[in-house]
Amino acid sequence: MKAKVDDSCTACGLCVETCPQVFQMGDEKAQVIVDEVPPQYEDAAQQAADECPVEAIIIE
């Protein structure tokens, strides 16, 4: 599983609160800090995507 944050991110920080093992805050938006989401964090990463208020997180 891979995660991406697109340019519609508003830097609300919800994804970082939900899954800090995968997301961190960058200068202007959230960033993914892993190439592949570790299996133990897949549910949390998906939850972050589902809860993103601007749907900026893409899970593949």
PyMOL Python script that loads the backbone (N, CA, C, O; Angstrom):
from pymol import cmd

cmd.read_pdbstr("""\
ATOM      1  N   MET A   1       0.843  -1.169   0.000  1.00  0.00           N
ATOM      2  CA  MET A   1       0.000   0.000   0.000  1.00  0.00           C
ATOM      3  C   MET A   1       0.894   1.240   0.000  1.00  0.00           C
ATOM      4  O   MET A   1       1.898   1.305   0.709  1.00  0.00           O
ATOM      5  N   LYS A   2       0.503   2.216  -0.812  1.00  0.00           N
ATOM      6  CA  LYS A   2       1.203   3.494  -0.847  1.00  0.00           C
ATOM      7  C   LYS A   2       0.214   4.601  -0.524  1.00  0.00           C
ATOM      8  O   LYS A   2      -0.981   4.486  -0.795  1.00  0.00           O
ATOM      9  N   ALA A   3       0.732   5.673   0.059  1.00  0.00           N
ATOM     10  CA  ALA A   3      -0.085   6.844   0.367  1.00  0.00           C
ATOM     11  C   ALA A   3       0.546   8.056  -0.299  1.00  0.00           C
ATOM     12  O   ALA A   3       1.768   8.152  -0.418  1.00  0.00           O
ATOM     13  N   LYS A   4      -0.307   8.978  -0.730  1.00  0.00           N
ATOM     14  CA  LYS A   4       0.140  10.237  -1.317  1.00  0.00           C
ATOM     15  C   LYS A   4      -0.721  11.349  -0.748  1.00  0.00           C
ATOM     16  O   LYS A   4      -1.871  11.125  -0.370  1.00  0.00           O
ATOM     17  N   VAL A   5      -0.162  12.549  -0.687  1.00  0.00           N
ATOM     18  CA  VAL A   5      -0.913  13.738  -0.296  1.00  0.00           C
ATOM     19  C   VAL A   5      -0.854  14.693  -1.478  1.00  0.00           C
ATOM     20  O   VAL A   5       0.232  15.076  -1.912  1.00  0.00           O
ATOM     21  N   ASP A   6      -2.020  15.083  -2.005  1.00  0.00           N
ATOM     22  CA  ASP A   6      -2.011  15.974  -3.160  1.00  0.00           C
ATOM     23  C   ASP A   6      -2.028  17.445  -2.739  1.00  0.00           C
ATOM     24  O   ASP A   6      -2.043  17.767  -1.551  1.00  0.00           O
ATOM     25  N   ASP A   7      -2.025  18.322  -3.734  1.00  0.00           N
ATOM     26  CA  ASP A   7      -1.892  19.757  -3.478  1.00  0.00           C
ATOM     27  C   ASP A   7      -3.128  20.402  -2.858  1.00  0.00           C
ATOM     28  O   ASP A   7      -3.085  21.577  -2.493  1.00  0.00           O
ATOM     29  N   SER A   8      -4.215  19.666  -2.732  1.00  0.00           N
ATOM     30  CA  SER A   8      -5.408  20.241  -2.097  1.00  0.00           C
ATOM     31  C   SER A   8      -5.313  20.222  -0.573  1.00  0.00           C
ATOM     32  O   SER A   8      -6.201  20.736   0.108  1.00  0.00           O
ATOM     33  N   CYS A   9      -4.248  19.638  -0.034  1.00  0.00           N
ATOM     34  CA  CYS A   9      -4.047  19.572   1.417  1.00  0.00           C
ATOM     35  C   CYS A   9      -4.062  20.973   2.019  1.00  0.00           C
ATOM     36  O   CYS A   9      -3.432  21.892   1.496  1.00  0.00           O
ATOM     37  N   THR A  10      -4.792  21.123   3.127  1.00  0.00           N
ATOM     38  CA  THR A  10      -4.875  22.410   3.823  1.00  0.00           C
ATOM     39  C   THR A  10      -4.045  22.424   5.104  1.00  0.00           C
ATOM     40  O   THR A  10      -4.128  23.375   5.882  1.00  0.00           O
ATOM     41  N   ALA A  11      -3.261  21.401   5.329  1.00  0.00           N
ATOM     42  CA  ALA A  11      -2.375  21.304   6.498  1.00  0.00           C
ATOM     43  C   ALA A  11      -3.136  21.344   7.813  1.00  0.00           C
ATOM     44  O   ALA A  11      -2.686  21.968   8.775  1.00  0.00           O
ATOM     45  N   CYS A  12      -4.287  20.682   7.860  1.00  0.00           N
ATOM     46  CA  CYS A  12      -5.075  20.670   9.100  1.00  0.00           C
ATOM     47  C   CYS A  12      -4.436  19.788  10.169  1.00  0.00           C
ATOM     48  O   CYS A  12      -4.680  19.986  11.360  1.00  0.00           O
ATOM     49  N   GLY A  13      -3.617  18.812   9.756  1.00  0.00           N
ATOM     50  CA  GLY A  13      -2.903  17.970  10.705  1.00  0.00           C
ATOM     51  C   GLY A  13      -3.639  16.726  11.168  1.00  0.00           C
ATOM     52  O   GLY A  13      -3.103  15.957  11.965  1.00  0.00           O
ATOM     53  N   LEU A  14      -4.847  16.513  10.689  1.00  0.00           N
ATOM     54  CA  LEU A  14      -5.624  15.355  11.124  1.00  0.00           C
ATOM     55  C   LEU A  14      -4.918  14.043  10.782  1.00  0.00           C
ATOM     56  O   LEU A  14      -4.924  13.112  11.588  1.00  0.00           O
ATOM     57  N   CYS A  15      -4.321  13.960   9.616  1.00  0.00           N
ATOM     58  CA  CYS A  15      -3.640  12.720   9.225  1.00  0.00           C
ATOM     59  C   CYS A  15      -2.446  12.433  10.134  1.00  0.00           C
ATOM     60  O   CYS A  15      -2.180  11.279  10.469  1.00  0.00           O
ATOM     61  N   VAL A  16      -1.736  13.477  10.529  1.00  0.00           N
ATOM     62  CA  VAL A  16      -0.584  13.302  11.415  1.00  0.00           C
ATOM     63  C   VAL A  16      -1.045  12.812  12.783  1.00  0.00           C
ATOM     64  O   VAL A  16      -0.386  11.972  13.396  1.00  0.00           O
ATOM     65  N   GLU A  17      -2.166  13.328  13.261  1.00  0.00           N
ATOM     66  CA  GLU A  17      -2.719  12.864  14.535  1.00  0.00           C
ATOM     67  C   GLU A  17      -3.179  11.417  14.432  1.00  0.00           C
ATOM     68  O   GLU A  17      -3.020  10.645  15.378  1.00  0.00           O
ATOM     69  N   THR A  18      -3.747  11.047  13.289  1.00  0.00           N
ATOM     70  CA  THR A  18      -4.303   9.710  13.099  1.00  0.00           C
ATOM     71  C   THR A  18      -3.224   8.664  12.853  1.00  0.00           C
ATOM     72  O   THR A  18      -3.316   7.545  13.357  1.00  0.00           O
ATOM     73  N   CYS A  19      -2.211   9.020  12.089  1.00  0.00           N
ATOM     74  CA  CYS A  19      -1.182   8.037  11.715  1.00  0.00           C
ATOM     75  C   CYS A  19       0.192   8.709  11.566  1.00  0.00           C
ATOM     76  O   CYS A  19       0.672   8.887  10.447  1.00  0.00           O
ATOM     77  N   PRO A  20       0.820   9.081  12.682  1.00  0.00           N
ATOM     78  CA  PRO A  20       2.120   9.762  12.606  1.00  0.00           C
ATOM     79  C   PRO A  20       3.251   8.878  12.085  1.00  0.00           C
ATOM     80  O   PRO A  20       4.328   9.378  11.761  1.00  0.00           O
ATOM     81  N   GLN A  21       3.018   7.585  12.004  1.00  0.00           N
ATOM     82  CA  GLN A  21       4.029   6.677  11.465  1.00  0.00           C
ATOM     83  C   GLN A  21       4.126   6.789   9.944  1.00  0.00           C
ATOM     84  O   GLN A  21       5.096   6.323   9.346  1.00  0.00           O
ATOM     85  N   VAL A  22       3.119   7.409   9.319  1.00  0.00           N
ATOM     86  CA  VAL A  22       3.075   7.528   7.861  1.00  0.00           C
ATOM     87  C   VAL A  22       3.111   8.988   7.406  1.00  0.00           C
ATOM     88  O   VAL A  22       3.684   9.298   6.362  1.00  0.00           O
ATOM     89  N   PHE A  23       2.502   9.884   8.182  1.00  0.00           N
ATOM     90  CA  PHE A  23       2.379  11.287   7.778  1.00  0.00           C
ATOM     91  C   PHE A  23       3.098  12.217   8.751  1.00  0.00           C
ATOM     92  O   PHE A  23       3.154  11.956   9.953  1.00  0.00           O
ATOM     93  N   GLN A  24       3.647  13.308   8.214  1.00  0.00           N
ATOM     94  CA  GLN A  24       4.191  14.381   9.047  1.00  0.00           C
ATOM     95  C   GLN A  24       3.869  15.701   8.351  1.00  0.00           C
ATOM     96  O   GLN A  24       3.573  15.727   7.157  1.00  0.00           O
ATOM     97  N   MET A  25       3.930  16.787   9.106  1.00  0.00           N
ATOM     98  CA  MET A  25       3.659  18.088   8.516  1.00  0.00           C
ATOM     99  C   MET A  25       4.918  18.623   7.857  1.00  0.00           C
ATOM    100  O   MET A  25       6.000  18.615   8.443  1.00  0.00           O
ATOM    101  N   GLY A  26       4.754  19.090   6.625  1.00  0.00           N
ATOM    102  CA  GLY A  26       5.836  19.754   5.912  1.00  0.00           C
ATOM    103  C   GLY A  26       5.662  21.257   6.046  1.00  0.00           C
ATOM    104  O   GLY A  26       4.973  21.727   6.951  1.00  0.00           O
ATOM    105  N   ASP A  27       6.278  22.002   5.161  1.00  0.00           N
ATOM    106  CA  ASP A  27       6.199  23.459   5.218  1.00  0.00           C
ATOM    107  C   ASP A  27       4.790  23.970   4.940  1.00  0.00           C
ATOM    108  O   ASP A  27       4.305  24.862   5.637  1.00  0.00           O
ATOM    109  N   GLU A  28       4.132  23.411   3.928  1.00  0.00           N
ATOM    110  CA  GLU A  28       2.824  23.926   3.531  1.00  0.00           C
ATOM    111  C   GLU A  28       1.725  22.876   3.529  1.00  0.00           C
ATOM    112  O   GLU A  28       0.547  23.217   3.416  1.00  0.00           O
ATOM    113  N   LYS A  29       2.085  21.611   3.650  1.00  0.00           N
ATOM    114  CA  LYS A  29       1.089  20.543   3.645  1.00  0.00           C
ATOM    115  C   LYS A  29       1.667  19.306   4.313  1.00  0.00           C
ATOM    116  O   LYS A  29       2.858  19.242   4.618  1.00  0.00           O
ATOM    117  N   ALA A  30       0.812  18.340   4.530  1.00  0.00           N
ATOM    118  CA  ALA A  30       1.264  17.069   5.087  1.00  0.00           C
ATOM    119  C   ALA A  30       2.115  16.333   4.054  1.00  0.00           C
ATOM    120  O   ALA A  30       1.972  16.540   2.849  1.00  0.00           O
ATOM    121  N   GLN A  31       2.995  15.477   4.547  1.00  0.00           N
ATOM    122  CA  GLN A  31       3.857  14.685   3.686  1.00  0.00           C
ATOM    123  C   GLN A  31       3.820  13.232   4.131  1.00  0.00           C
ATOM    124  O   GLN A  31       3.621  12.931   5.308  1.00  0.00           O
ATOM    125  N   VAL A  32       4.014  12.344   3.177  1.00  0.00           N
ATOM    126  CA  VAL A  32       4.152  10.922   3.479  1.00  0.00           C
ATOM    127  C   VAL A  32       5.631  10.668   3.749  1.00  0.00           C
ATOM    128  O   VAL A  32       6.490  11.099   2.979  1.00  0.00           O
ATOM    129  N   ILE A  33       5.925   9.969   4.839  1.00  0.00           N
ATOM    130  CA  ILE A  33       7.325   9.767   5.235  1.00  0.00           C
ATOM    131  C   ILE A  33       7.816   8.335   5.014  1.00  0.00           C
ATOM    132  O   ILE A  33       8.925   7.994   5.423  1.00  0.00           O
ATOM    133  N   VAL A  34       7.004   7.501   4.376  1.00  0.00           N
ATOM    134  CA  VAL A  34       7.407   6.124   4.070  1.00  0.00           C
ATOM    135  C   VAL A  34       7.124   5.831   2.599  1.00  0.00           C
ATOM    136  O   VAL A  34       6.185   6.382   2.023  1.00  0.00           O
ATOM    137  N   ASP A  35       7.935   4.964   1.992  1.00  0.00           N
ATOM    138  CA  ASP A  35       7.682   4.568   0.607  1.00  0.00           C
ATOM    139  C   ASP A  35       6.476   3.640   0.526  1.00  0.00           C
ATOM    140  O   ASP A  35       5.609   3.802  -0.332  1.00  0.00           O
ATOM    141  N   GLU A  36       6.435   2.684   1.414  1.00  0.00           N
ATOM    142  CA  GLU A  36       5.326   1.734   1.505  1.00  0.00           C
ATOM    143  C   GLU A  36       4.765   1.814   2.915  1.00  0.00           C
ATOM    144  O   GLU A  36       5.521   1.850   3.885  1.00  0.00           O
ATOM    145  N   VAL A  37       3.457   1.841   3.031  1.00  0.00           N
ATOM    146  CA  VAL A  37       2.828   1.864   4.353  1.00  0.00           C
ATOM    147  C   VAL A  37       3.022   0.483   4.983  1.00  0.00           C
ATOM    148  O   VAL A  37       2.589  -0.516   4.408  1.00  0.00           O
ATOM    149  N   PRO A  38       3.659   0.408   6.145  1.00  0.00           N
ATOM    150  CA  PRO A  38       3.826  -0.891   6.806  1.00  0.00           C
ATOM    151  C   PRO A  38       2.460  -1.517   7.107  1.00  0.00           C
ATOM    152  O   PRO A  38       1.514  -0.809   7.452  1.00  0.00           O
ATOM    153  N   PRO A  39       2.360  -2.827   6.978  1.00  0.00           N
ATOM    154  CA  PRO A  39       1.068  -3.494   7.173  1.00  0.00           C
ATOM    155  C   PRO A  39       0.366  -3.126   8.478  1.00  0.00           C
ATOM    156  O   PRO A  39      -0.859  -3.006   8.503  1.00  0.00           O
ATOM    157  N   GLN A  40       1.113  -2.946   9.553  1.00  0.00           N
ATOM    158  CA  GLN A  40       0.491  -2.652  10.839  1.00  0.00           C
ATOM    159  C   GLN A  40      -0.125  -1.248  10.887  1.00  0.00           C
ATOM    160  O   GLN A  40      -0.888  -0.944  11.803  1.00  0.00           O
ATOM    161  N   TYR A  41       0.198  -0.391   9.912  1.00  0.00           N
ATOM    162  CA  TYR A  41      -0.348   0.969   9.884  1.00  0.00           C
ATOM    163  C   TYR A  41      -1.332   1.198   8.738  1.00  0.00           C
ATOM    164  O   TYR A  41      -1.807   2.318   8.550  1.00  0.00           O
ATOM    165  N   GLU A  42      -1.643   0.157   7.972  1.00  0.00           N
ATOM    166  CA  GLU A  42      -2.544   0.314   6.833  1.00  0.00           C
ATOM    167  C   GLU A  42      -3.928   0.803   7.249  1.00  0.00           C
ATOM    168  O   GLU A  42      -4.493   1.679   6.594  1.00  0.00           O
ATOM    169  N   ASP A  43      -4.478   0.257   8.318  1.00  0.00           N
ATOM    170  CA  ASP A  43      -5.809   0.688   8.764  1.00  0.00           C
ATOM    171  C   ASP A  43      -5.803   2.153   9.183  1.00  0.00           C
ATOM    172  O   ASP A  43      -6.729   2.893   8.854  1.00  0.00           O
ATOM    173  N   ALA A  44      -4.775   2.576   9.900  1.00  0.00           N
ATOM    174  CA  ALA A  44      -4.687   3.968  10.347  1.00  0.00           C
ATOM    175  C   ALA A  44      -4.490   4.911   9.160  1.00  0.00           C
ATOM    176  O   ALA A  44      -5.064   5.999   9.137  1.00  0.00           O
ATOM    177  N   ALA A  45      -3.690   4.509   8.181  1.00  0.00           N
ATOM    178  CA  ALA A  45      -3.487   5.340   6.992  1.00  0.00           C
ATOM    179  C   ALA A  45      -4.789   5.472   6.209  1.00  0.00           C
ATOM    180  O   ALA A  45      -5.117   6.552   5.719  1.00  0.00           O
ATOM    181  N   GLN A  46      -5.526   4.378   6.093  1.00  0.00           N
ATOM    182  CA  GLN A  46      -6.818   4.428   5.406  1.00  0.00           C
ATOM    183  C   GLN A  46      -7.799   5.307   6.172  1.00  0.00           C
ATOM    184  O   GLN A  46      -8.569   6.052   5.566  1.00  0.00           O
ATOM    185  N   GLN A  47      -7.775   5.224   7.496  1.00  0.00           N
ATOM    186  CA  GLN A  47      -8.638   6.075   8.322  1.00  0.00           C
ATOM    187  C   GLN A  47      -8.296   7.548   8.094  1.00  0.00           C
ATOM    188  O   GLN A  47      -9.195   8.382   7.987  1.00  0.00           O
ATOM    189  N   ALA A  48      -7.018   7.868   8.021  1.00  0.00           N
ATOM    190  CA  ALA A  48      -6.598   9.247   7.763  1.00  0.00           C
ATOM    191  C   ALA A  48      -7.137   9.727   6.419  1.00  0.00           C
ATOM    192  O   ALA A  48      -7.612  10.857   6.304  1.00  0.00           O
ATOM    193  N   ALA A  49      -7.064   8.870   5.407  1.00  0.00           N
ATOM    194  CA  ALA A  49      -7.593   9.235   4.089  1.00  0.00           C
ATOM    195  C   ALA A  49      -9.101   9.433   4.147  1.00  0.00           C
ATOM    196  O   ALA A  49      -9.630  10.386   3.574  1.00  0.00           O
ATOM    197  N   ASP A  50      -9.788   8.538   4.833  1.00  0.00           N
ATOM    198  CA  ASP A  50     -11.248   8.626   4.923  1.00  0.00           C
ATOM    199  C   ASP A  50     -11.703   9.873   5.666  1.00  0.00           C
ATOM    200  O   ASP A  50     -12.754  10.433   5.354  1.00  0.00           O
ATOM    201  N   GLU A  51     -10.920  10.313   6.645  1.00  0.00           N
ATOM    202  CA  GLU A  51     -11.308  11.447   7.478  1.00  0.00           C
ATOM    203  C   GLU A  51     -10.769  12.788   6.977  1.00  0.00           C
ATOM    204  O   GLU A  51     -11.130  13.833   7.518  1.00  0.00           O
ATOM    205  N   CYS A  52      -9.924  12.776   5.966  1.00  0.00           N
ATOM    206  CA  CYS A  52      -9.358  14.026   5.451  1.00  0.00           C
ATOM    207  C   CYS A  52     -10.486  14.929   4.952  1.00  0.00           C
ATOM    208  O   CYS A  52     -11.253  14.531   4.075  1.00  0.00           O
ATOM    209  N   PRO A  53     -10.596  16.145   5.503  1.00  0.00           N
ATOM    210  CA  PRO A  53     -11.728  17.010   5.145  1.00  0.00           C
ATOM    211  C   PRO A  53     -11.713  17.498   3.699  1.00  0.00           C
ATOM    212  O   PRO A  53     -12.755  17.896   3.178  1.00  0.00           O
ATOM    213  N   VAL A  54     -10.564  17.476   3.045  1.00  0.00           N
ATOM    214  CA  VAL A  54     -10.501  17.917   1.647  1.00  0.00           C
ATOM    215  C   VAL A  54     -10.131  16.774   0.696  1.00  0.00           C
ATOM    216  O   VAL A  54      -9.833  17.007  -0.476  1.00  0.00           O
ATOM    217  N   GLU A  55     -10.151  15.543   1.206  1.00  0.00           N
ATOM    218  CA  GLU A  55      -9.866  14.343   0.409  1.00  0.00           C
ATOM    219  C   GLU A  55      -8.529  14.452  -0.324  1.00  0.00           C
ATOM    220  O   GLU A  55      -8.424  14.107  -1.501  1.00  0.00           O
ATOM    221  N   ALA A  56      -7.511  14.937   0.390  1.00  0.00           N
ATOM    222  CA  ALA A  56      -6.196  15.144  -0.216  1.00  0.00           C
ATOM    223  C   ALA A  56      -5.301  13.913  -0.153  1.00  0.00           C
ATOM    224  O   ALA A  56      -4.234  13.896  -0.767  1.00  0.00           O
ATOM    225  N   ILE A  57      -5.718  12.886   0.577  1.00  0.00           N
ATOM    226  CA  ILE A  57      -4.888  11.691   0.737  1.00  0.00           C
ATOM    227  C   ILE A  57      -5.369  10.609  -0.216  1.00  0.00           C
ATOM    228  O   ILE A  57      -6.549  10.260  -0.244  1.00  0.00           O
ATOM    229  N   ILE A  58      -4.435  10.091  -0.991  1.00  0.00           N
ATOM    230  CA  ILE A  58      -4.731   9.021  -1.940  1.00  0.00           C
ATOM    231  C   ILE A  58      -4.034   7.765  -1.449  1.00  0.00           C
ATOM    232  O   ILE A  58      -2.828   7.767  -1.202  1.00  0.00           O
ATOM    233  N   ILE A  59      -4.797   6.698  -1.312  1.00  0.00           N
ATOM    234  CA  ILE A  59      -4.250   5.402  -0.909  1.00  0.00           C
ATOM    235  C   ILE A  59      -4.316   4.472  -2.116  1.00  0.00           C
ATOM    236  O   ILE A  59      -5.369   4.315  -2.734  1.00  0.00           O
ATOM    237  N   GLU A  60      -3.191   3.864  -2.443  1.00  0.00           N
ATOM    238  CA  GLU A  60      -3.137   2.936  -3.587  1.00  0.00           C
ATOM    239  C   GLU A  60      -2.672   1.575  -3.133  1.00  0.00           C
ATOM    240  O   GLU A  60      -2.561   0.657  -3.946  1.00  0.00           O
TER     241      GLU A  60
END
""", "prot")
cmd.dss("prot")
cmd.show_as("cartoon", "prot")
cmd.util.cbc("prot")
cmd.orient("prot")
